Structures are given as structure tokens and as C-alpha cells.
Amino acid sequence: MDAAPAPCDRVLLLHGIWNARAWLLPLAWKLRAEGFQVSVFGYASILGGPEAAVEALSQRLADGPPTHLVGHSLGGLVALEALRRHPGLPVPRLVCLGSPLCGSATARGLRRWRAAGLVLGRSGSLLHRGCEPWQGATEVGMVAGSIPHGIGRLIGGLGRDSDGTVALAETRLDGLADHCLVPASHTGLVFSAPAARQAACFLRQGRFEPLRSQ
């Protein structure tokens, strides 16, 4: 009988649009407290866009040891696109935090603004369309937020259930291994202790657990 593979404790974090590496420091601290070795991947979400980010991420991961990914918002889409284009990457599991994997109504609503090109930059196209249903080997889990505080409420089109920026339905891509809901807004997912605990649980087990009382 083959020995079970050694558990992976390396995690690489990806930020969302309009953010930088420092934005993920609170999440990094929480995951380190859970026993993971955490690094942060930064990319230019407006001027560089997903194409450059996907290739840079793929090159970073290709020759390295097995590494889990955790992506907030656009970061989850970038991570999933990298895995789709380069299926041999050594990524056992990916956790998306509030990522609009099915496409973003908020991003599409911003197209009505004259300055939308400046607001979304080169990331607009991926945010508009989202990702294809997932069929790869990496196990993908989604942590979605349930507190509707965010820019999406001003733009409209999210429906009743959202984190204020991303509709709950936009996080339910076909092919996900698991999906859970935590009490956080879209921005708040990065700072949320329940979101970090659920991410850690999925990275270890490939599934989420019922949320503990706060």
C-alpha cells in the first residue's frame, strides 16, 4: 500500500483588486497561528491585470514544493485561471474568499460609469465574465460573506443575498469541493477570524466545518 502524501503546510495568499500585499497581513497572521507557512503574492491588479498575474503566479509555483493558495476576491479568480491554464501546478487546495467566480454584477454595473476603465483597469474583463466551471485536480473551496456592506449596494444588481460587493450566487461555481458562509462583508473577509478558521480547515481537510458560535 502506498504511503499517504505528507500534509502540505505552505500557503500563498493573493489579494484582490485595488489592494496590495500589506492588505493580507491580518489573514497571514491568523493562518500562521494555525500552523501554516504563509507567503504573499503581489501583483498589479489595475495596470498589469490578470494575464500578467496568472503567468507570474504560475512561474512562481511551477518549480516549487506543493503550496496551497488562498485568494481574496479577484485573487481567487487569478488563482483559478492559473490552475486552469497550467494543470500540472503543485497546488493541492485553493480557498477563495468572496471571489465572484461566476462573474461580477458590480463590475458589470461599473461599466455604466465613464471612468470604469480606470476603476477596473485590465482586470475588468475577467471580473465581468468569471471563470469556467472547475474540473481540475486541485480541490477548491469558497468562503462567502453574508453581511451586505459594500459598493455593490450602491450600484445594484446583487439581489438580497450578498457580502455588499459580490452576490452569494456569484460565488457558487460548478465544480467546487465545498462552500460555506461566514458573517463578514466582502472587505471584512480578509480580517474575519471565522473566515480564517474555515480557510485553515479546508486547507487541512478539503472541507469546511459548521461555524462555531462567536
C-alpha positions as CSV (number, residue, x, y, z in Angstrom):
1,M,0.0,0.0,0.0
2,D,1.3,3.4,-0.9
3,A,2.1,5.8,1.9
4,A,-0.3,8.8,2.3
5,P,1.2,12.0,1.0
6,A,2.7,14.3,3.6
7,P,0.4,17.2,4.6
8,C,1.1,20.5,2.9
9,D,1.7,23.4,5.3
10,R,2.8,26.1,2.7
11,V,0.2,28.7,1.8
12,L,0.5,31.6,-0.7
13,L,-2.0,34.4,-0.4
14,L,-3.4,36.6,-3.3
15,H,-5.0,39.9,-2.8
16,G,-7.9,41.4,-4.7
17,I,-8.3,44.4,-6.9
18,W,-7.2,47.8,-5.6
19,N,-5.2,46.1,-2.9
20,A,-1.5,45.3,-2.2
21,R,0.4,42.7,-0.3
22,A,0.1,44.5,3.0
23,W,-3.7,44.2,2.8
24,L,-3.3,40.4,3.5
25,L,-1.1,40.7,6.7
26,P,-4.0,40.2,9.1
27,L,-5.0,37.0,7.3
28,A,-1.4,35.9,7.1
29,W,-1.0,36.3,10.9
30,K,-4.2,34.2,11.5
31,L,-3.1,31.4,9.2
32,R,0.4,31.3,10.7
33,A,-1.2,30.9,14.1
34,E,-3.0,27.9,12.6
35,G,0.5,26.4,11.9
36,F,0.9,27.3,8.2
37,Q,4.0,28.7,6.5
38,V,2.5,31.8,4.8
39,S,3.8,34.0,2.0
40,V,2.0,36.7,0.0
41,F,1.9,37.1,-3.8
42,G,1.5,40.7,-5.0
43,Y,0.5,41.8,-8.5
44,A,-0.6,45.0,-10.3
45,S,-4.4,44.4,-10.5
46,I,-5.1,47.6,-12.5
47,L,-2.2,48.3,-14.8
48,G,-0.8,44.8,-15.0
49,G,-4.1,42.8,-14.9
50,P,-4.8,39.1,-14.6
51,E,-2.9,38.0,-17.7
52,A,0.4,39.1,-16.2
53,A,-0.5,37.9,-12.7
54,V,-1.5,34.4,-13.9
55,E,1.8,33.9,-15.7
56,A,3.9,35.3,-12.8
57,L,2.0,33.1,-10.3
58,S,2.4,30.0,-12.5
59,Q,6.1,30.6,-12.8
60,R,6.5,31.0,-9.1
61,L,4.6,27.8,-8.3
62,A,5.9,25.6,-11.1
63,D,9.3,24.5,-9.8
64,G,8.5,24.8,-6.1
65,P,7.1,22.5,-3.4
66,P,3.4,21.8,-3.0
67,T,1.7,25.0,-2.0
68,H,-1.9,25.8,-1.1
69,L,-3.5,29.0,-2.4
70,V,-5.9,31.4,-0.7
71,G,-7.2,34.3,-2.9
72,H,-9.4,37.1,-1.8
73,S,-11.9,38.4,-4.4
74,L,-10.0,38.9,-7.8
75,G,-7.2,36.9,-6.3
76,G,-9.3,33.8,-6.3
77,L,-10.1,34.2,-10.0
78,V,-6.4,34.8,-10.8
79,A,-5.5,31.6,-8.9
80,L,-8.2,29.5,-10.6
81,E,-7.2,30.8,-14.0
82,A,-3.6,29.8,-13.3
83,L,-4.6,26.3,-12.3
84,R,-6.8,26.0,-15.4
85,R,-4.1,27.1,-17.8
86,H,-1.3,25.1,-16.1
87,P,-3.0,22.0,-14.7
88,G,0.3,20.5,-13.5
89,L,1.0,23.1,-10.9
90,P,1.6,21.6,-7.4
91,V,-1.4,23.1,-5.7
92,P,-3.3,20.7,-3.5
93,R,-6.1,23.1,-2.5
94,L,-7.3,26.6,-3.2
95,V,-9.6,28.7,-0.9
96,C,-11.4,31.6,-2.5
97,L,-12.7,34.4,-0.2
98,G,-15.7,36.1,-1.7
99,S,-14.4,35.6,-5.3
100,P,-17.1,36.3,-8.0
101,L,-16.1,33.1,-9.8
102,C,-19.4,33.3,-11.9
103,G,-18.8,36.9,-12.9
104,S,-19.4,40.2,-11.0
105,A,-22.6,42.2,-11.4
106,T,-20.8,45.0,-9.5
107,A,-18.1,45.0,-12.2
108,R,-20.6,45.0,-15.0
109,G,-22.5,47.8,-13.3
110,L,-19.4,49.9,-13.2
111,R,-19.3,49.8,-17.0
112,R,-22.0,52.4,-17.0
113,W,-19.5,54.9,-15.5
114,R,-17.3,56.8,-17.8
115,A,-14.3,56.2,-15.6
116,A,-14.9,52.4,-15.4
117,G,-11.8,51.7,-17.4
118,L,-9.7,53.5,-14.8
119,V,-11.5,51.9,-11.9
120,L,-11.2,48.2,-13.1
121,G,-8.2,48.6,-15.4
122,R,-7.1,45.4,-17.2
123,S,-9.0,43.2,-14.6
124,G,-12.4,44.3,-15.9
125,S,-12.8,41.5,-18.5
126,L,-12.1,38.6,-16.0
127,L,-14.4,40.2,-13.4
128,H,-17.2,40.6,-15.9
129,R,-17.1,37.0,-17.2
130,G,-15.8,35.0,-14.3
131,C,-14.3,31.5,-14.6
132,E,-15.3,28.4,-16.4
133,P,-16.8,25.5,-14.2
134,W,-13.9,23.8,-12.4
135,Q,-12.8,20.3,-13.5
136,G,-9.2,20.3,-12.3
137,A,-7.4,18.2,-9.8
138,T,-7.0,20.9,-7.2
139,E,-9.7,21.0,-4.5
140,V,-11.4,24.4,-4.5
141,G,-13.4,25.8,-1.6
142,M,-15.3,29.0,-1.3
143,V,-15.8,31.1,1.9
144,A,-18.5,33.7,1.1
145,G,-19.6,36.6,3.3
146,S,-23.2,37.3,4.4
147,I,-23.0,41.0,5.6
148,P,-24.2,43.2,2.7
149,H,-22.0,46.2,3.3
150,G,-20.1,47.4,0.2
151,I,-20.0,49.3,-3.1
152,G,-22.3,46.8,-4.8
153,R,-25.3,48.0,-2.9
154,L,-24.9,51.5,-4.5
155,I,-24.6,50.0,-8.0
156,G,-27.3,47.5,-7.7
157,G,-27.8,44.0,-9.3
158,L,-26.7,41.9,-6.4
159,G,-30.1,40.7,-5.1
160,R,-30.9,40.0,-1.5
161,D,-28.0,37.7,-0.5
162,S,-24.5,39.2,-0.8
163,D,-21.5,40.5,1.0
164,G,-22.1,44.0,-0.2
165,T,-19.9,43.6,-3.3
166,V,-20.4,40.1,-4.5
167,A,-23.7,38.2,-4.7
168,L,-23.8,34.8,-3.0
169,A,-24.9,33.3,-6.3
170,E,-21.8,34.6,-7.9
171,T,-19.6,32.5,-5.6
172,R,-21.3,29.2,-6.4
173,L,-19.2,27.9,-9.4
174,D,-19.9,24.4,-10.6
175,G,-17.1,22.1,-9.5
176,L,-16.3,23.5,-6.1
177,A,-15.4,20.9,-3.4
178,D,-17.2,22.8,-0.7
179,H,-18.8,26.2,0.1
180,C,-19.5,28.0,3.4
181,L,-20.9,31.3,4.6
182,V,-19.4,33.4,7.4
183,P,-20.7,36.7,8.9
184,A,-18.4,39.2,7.1
185,S,-18.6,41.8,4.4
186,H,-16.6,41.5,1.2
187,T,-13.7,43.6,2.6
188,G,-14.2,42.1,6.1
189,L,-13.4,38.6,4.8
190,V,-9.7,39.4,5.0
191,F,-10.0,40.4,8.7
192,S,-12.5,37.8,9.7
193,A,-11.5,35.2,12.3
194,P,-14.2,32.8,11.2
195,A,-13.1,33.1,7.6
196,A,-9.5,32.3,8.5
197,R,-10.6,29.3,10.6
198,Q,-12.7,28.0,7.8
199,A,-9.9,28.5,5.3
200,A,-7.5,26.6,7.6
201,C,-10.0,23.8,8.0
202,F,-10.4,23.4,4.2
203,L,-6.6,23.5,3.6
204,R,-6.2,20.6,6.1
205,Q,-9.2,18.5,5.3
206,G,-10.7,19.6,1.9
207,R,-14.0,20.5,3.6
208,F,-15.4,23.2,5.9
209,E,-16.9,22.7,9.3
210,P,-20.1,24.1,10.8
211,L,-19.3,27.7,12.0
212,R,-18.8,27.9,15.8
213,S,-20.7,30.4,17.8
214,Q,-19.0,33.8,18.3
